[in-house]
Amino acid sequence: MKTTALRIYGKKDLRLETFELPPMGEDEILAEVMTDSVCMSSHKAALQGPDHKRVPKDVDKNPTIIGHEFAGYIRQVGRKWQEKFKPGDKFCIQPAMEYKGSLDAPGYSFRWIGGMATHVVVPHMVMEMDCLLPYEGDGFFKASLSEPMSCIIGAAHAQYHTSHHTYEHKMGITTGGACAILAGAGPMGLGCVDYLLNGPLKPALLVVTDIDDARLSRAAALIAPARAEKLGVKLVYFNTASESDPVAKMRSLAGGQGYDDVFVFAPVDKLVEQADAILGRDGCLNFFAGPTKTEFSAKMNFYNVHYSGTHIVGTSGGNTADMREALTLMSAGRINPAAMITHVGGMTCGAKTILDLPQIPGGKKLLYTHHDLPLTAIADFSVLGRKDPFYAELAECCERNSGLWNVEAEEYLMKHAPPLGAVSAG
């Protein structure tokens, strides 16, 4: 079977090509990809090429398919897996397989599987590691976003606190405690807010900071403090740039006692130090943001480490259990990752989107692999719709859903957007 896919050949060398997939083996599965959301990790892989820890050294001769936040349909099932999977099932994939201790992952390391493709062959190790996950909810974009949501869920589970004088760690955020998300008005921060309001462990106070009023206004419109109050959480958004002493302001919000849990969503040294300064006794700082510089560092108050028992944890991705939790919450309608999405497009804009990702404003970029569309901000649909009825209809779909991307819009796009044509292989 032929597939069209975006492959990595080297540093900043991404090529959209149509080529033949190998025959599916008895221990493999043939799948059709429908959506892939673009992750900053893909940008890093595209920049680093074979120097990236997950990208093979010989991609110049054996290119791999990029993209790891994807969802679609199972189309054919090899004999080994026919009792567990069937054609027509919806799926998504946990890329962090850790098969036999390897860092190899779909979207980085494999020639025949990755998110930026129309069809893929799922290798045996994905199923053996229980990383091919069924999705029973509506639409595909939610399943694509289950991978970034799993990172958020994993971070919340990785938090720990101690039982006084017993040295036992209690895992997870403090229920009924004070929690802060610094630089939290972006897409991942909003996902974290959604999870902390609707997941199994809720704080009593959740403070979300940023330095951009527009992002904060959007966040407050999408996840309103009044809605949080109904769920038993006091939610506060505020711009730290407008405060002469943001640490004092945040500590006052927590009654002067400091915070049990603080998440840092941007790799900025001053932000890490701010987080350290607002920790309360036995407070846990989660450095969520992944820095690009290996020498990144920040100061930490070790007086507080010694006398107040403050501590730090870092998480990089979630595990399969985290991803299953995300899918369960989405399928039940308890969390909705749509607030993370600000742009949609087709696979034809994939290479440029990945390479230019840090310079493109907004949140998550969601691409539909079977379509030829430019990357377009949801906020621009109405203006474009004055001349193009396609965007006019998408605008109406989003307006009916609080301005968010939604299943109705997805179904319209998949039915009416220009199809992807075959592309010559390099």
N, C-alpha and C positions, 0 to 999 in steps of 0.2 A: 504493500500500500504506500502511496505517496503521502508526504506531509510537507507542509510549509512551516518553517521554523526560523527563529532568530538564533544564530549560532555565534559563539565567541571563538575567534581565531588568535587573539593576542590582545595586547594592551590597546584599548580604545578601538578595537577592530571587531565590530559586530556586523554580521551579514544576514539579511533576510533571504532565504533560499528555499526552493522546492526540491526535494530529493526522495529517494526510495527508502522506506524503512525495511529492516531485515524481517524475515518471517518470524512470527511469534512462536516462541517455544512452549512446550507443555507446562512449564513452570512460570510462564509469563502471562501478562494481560495486555490486550490492546485497548487503548482508551482515547476518547475524543475530548480535547480541552476546549472549554467554552470561554473561560475568563482567567485572567492573570493580573493580580495587582502588583505594582512595581514597588520594590523594597530598596532602601538605601544600600542594603547588602549587595544587591545586584549591581548598583553603581560602583561600589568598591571593587567587586570582581571584574567589572569591565575596565576599570582604570588599571588594576594590578595585573590582569591577565594571568599568565602562568606563575607569577610571583604570589598569587593568592593561595592560601593554604588549602582551599577546596578545589582549585582549578588544576587539571593535569598539566604537566610540563610540555606535553606534545600537542597542545591544542592547535598549533599551526598546521599540523598534519591530520589530526583527528579532532575536529572542533566539537564542542559540547553545546547543548541547548541551554540557554539562560532563562531564568525566571523560576521562582519556587513557591509562589503564593497562588496556586491554581486549582481550578475545579472543573468538572465536566461529567461526561457519561462513560461508563464502562461499555465497551462494544463487543469484545470477544474475550473469553476466559479459557486459559489453558487447562488441561485436564486436572492438574494438581489442585486447582483452586475452585473447581466447579461446585463444590458443596458449600462454599463460603460466599462466592460472588456470582452475580448473574448479569448478562447483558441488559442495559437499560438502567442499572443502578447509578445514582449520582455518587460522586466521590470527591474527596480532596486528599492531599498528601501531607504527612508530617515529614519534612525534608531532613531533619536532624536524626537520621537513623542510627548512627553509631554502630554500623554493622561490623562485627569483629574488631571493634575499636577504631575503625576507619572514620575519617572526616568526610568521606565521599557522600555527596548529597545531590538529589535531583535539583536541577537548576544551576548547577555548577560543574559537576563531575562526569555526567553521562552523555553519551552521544545520541541516545534515542529517547531520552525523557527530560522534560523541562517545561516550564509554564508557557513560554513563548512559542507555542506550536499548535497546529491544528489537530494532529494525532501523535500519539506517543506509544512506545512499548514499555510497559512497567516491568522492571526486572524483578527476579525472584526475591531478592533481599528486601525489597519494600514490603512485600507480603509477609516474609518470614519475620521481619521486625515489627509486624502489626502496624505498619505506617500507611497503609491504604485504608482510609477511613470513610465509611458510608455517611452520606448526608441526606436527611429526610425532610429538611426544611424547604421553603419556597425559594426560587431564584438560584443563581450561581454566585453572585457577588458576595453574599454573606459567607459562603463556604470558602471563597478565596481569602476572605479576611479572617478566617478562623486561625490562620497561622500567626499573623500579627497579634490577634487577640490572645492566642495561647502564650505569647511572650509576656503580655500584661498579667495574665492569670498566674503564670509561673513566678513572676516577680512578687505578686501578692502572697503566694504560698511560701516563697523563700524567706520572707520576713520572719524573724524569730525574736523571742523575748525569754527572759529567764524567770524561773520560780525562785523566790528569795531564799538564799542559803541552801537550795537543793541541787543547784547546778544543772537542772533539767531545762532543756529548751522547749518552749512552746512555739510551734510553727504557725505562721500566718500573721496577718495584721491583728492588732488588738481590737477586738469587738467592743464597741462603745467607747473607743478611745479617740484621740486627736490625730488626724492624718493630714499631711500636706503633699501636694504635687507641684513641684517647682518647674517653671517653663511648661505648664500643663495644658495650655489652650490650643496646642497643635493636635494633629490627628491621633497620635498614640495617647496623648494626655486625655483627650475626650473619651477614647476607648477605656482608659483606666477609670475615669469618673463613672462611666456607665456601669462598669463591672463592680466597682465598690458600692454603688447604690443598689445594684440588683443581684449581686452575687451572694454567696453564703455567709460572708463576714462583712459587717458594716461598721464603719466608725460612727461616732456621734457627731464629730466635727470634721468636715473636709474642706480644706482651704486650697484653692487653685490659683497660682500666680502666673503672670506673664509680664512682658514689657510692651505689648502691643494692644492698644485699646480695641482695634478692629477684631483681632482674634478673640479677645475676652468677651466682646459684645456678641460675637457669633456663638461662642461657647454658652453664654448665659441664655441666649435665645433657644439653643438646641436642647440644653439640659438646664432647665430653670431651677433656681433655688426653691421656688414654691413646690415644684414637683419633688425635689429631694426631701423637703420638709414632710411631705405626705408619707415618705418612706422611712421617716425617723432620723434623717440626717440633716444637720445644719450645713448648707453648702455656701461658701463664700468665694467670690472671684475678686481679685484686685491686682492692680498694676503696681508692681514694686518700684518701677521707675518714677512713679508719682509720689513716693514716700521718701522723706529725708532719712528715716531709720526703719527700713522694712523689717528688720529682725525684731525690733521692739513692737512693731505693729502686729507681726505674726504671733509673737509670744503673748501679746495682750489678748488676741483672739482665742488663744488656748488657756486663758485664765492665768497666764504667767507661769504655768507649770511646764511648758514645753510640749513637744509632740512625741507620741509613741512611735509613729511611722512617718518617714519622709522619703518621697521618691524624687529623684533628680532626672529630668527628662531632656537635659541638654548638657553636652560635655564642655562646661565652662567652669574654670577653677573657682571663680568668685561665687558661683551658684552652689558648688559643693561646700564651700566654706560657710555660705549662708545657711545651707541645710544643717551642717554640723552645729551651727550656733543656735538653732531653734529646737534641737533635740532635748527631750525631757529625760528623766531618770529611766534607764533601761531602754532608751530610744534607739530605734534601728533605722539607719540611713541606707536606702537602696539606690546605688548608682546604676540607673537603668540605661542611660544614654551611652552608645558605643563611640568612643573617640577614634579618630583616624590616626592620631599621632601616638606612637608607642611610648613616648616619654611623658604623656599627659600625667600631671600630678596636681595636688592641692593640699593645703594645710589642714590639719585636724587637731582639735583640742584634746591633748592626751591627759590633761588634768581631769576633764570630764569622763574620759575613758576609764580612768582609775577610780574616781570617786562617785561618778554617776552611772557607771556601767554602760555608757553609750557604745554602740558598735555599728559596723558597716557590713553590707553584703552587696554583691554584684551578681546580676543575672544576665545571661546572653541567650535569649530564646527560651521557648517552653518545651515541655516533653509531650509525649503522645497523650498522657492522661489530661494534661492542660488543654490540648486541642479537642479532645473528646468533651471536656467540660464546656468549652466554647460552643461547640456544635450543639450540645444539648440545650444550653441556654438560648441559643439563637432559634433552634427549632421550636422551643417552648414560647418564643416571643418575649423572653425576659430581657435580653440585650439586643440592641440593633446597631451594628457597626457602620450603618450608612452615614453617620455623621463624620466618619473618617474620610469619606470620599469627596473630593472637590473637582476632579477632572475625569473625563472618560474619553476613550479613543479606540482605534483599531490597532491591529498588530503592525500596520505599516508605519506607525509613529513610534514603535517600540524602541528602536536603536537610539533615536534622538532623545526620547524621554529618559531612558536609562542614563545616557551620557551627560545630559544636561540637568539631571534631577535636582541637585542642590540649588540651581538658579531658577527653578520653576516654583512660583509661590503656591501656597495652599497646602492641602493635605494629600491623601492617597490618590494615586493615579491608577485608574482601573481600565484595563484594555481587554477588548473583545477580539479573540484570536482569529475569528472567521471573517473579519470585516476590515474594510479600507476606510479609515476615518482619521482625521487629524485629532491631536489631543486638544480637547475643548473644555473650558471651565464650565461647570454647571451654572455658575452665575451669569455666563454670557449667552445662555440658550435663548433668553427672551429677545435680546438684541438681534442675534442671528436669525431668529424666527420671523423677523419682519420681512425677510427676503426668502427664507427657506422654510417650507412647511414642515420638513423633517424636524428641525430644531424647535419650531413652534409647538409641535406636539410633545416633544420631550420636555419643553418648558412647562407645559400644562400638567404633564404627569408629575413633575417635581413640585409644582405649586400645590397640587392636591395632596402632597405628602410633606408638608412643612419645609419645602425647598430642598429636600434630601433626595438622593438617588434611591430608587425603589424598584420593586419587582415589575410594576406596570411599565416603567420607563425601560427597564432591561428587556422585557418581552417585545416592546415596540421597536427598540433598537435592533434586536436580533432578527426581527422580521423585515425591517425596512431599510437598514443601513446598507451601503454598497458592499457587495461581497469582496472577499480577498481573492485576487487573481494569482495564478501560478507565477513564481519568480525563478529566474534562471539560477542554478547552482553555480557557485564560484568555481 
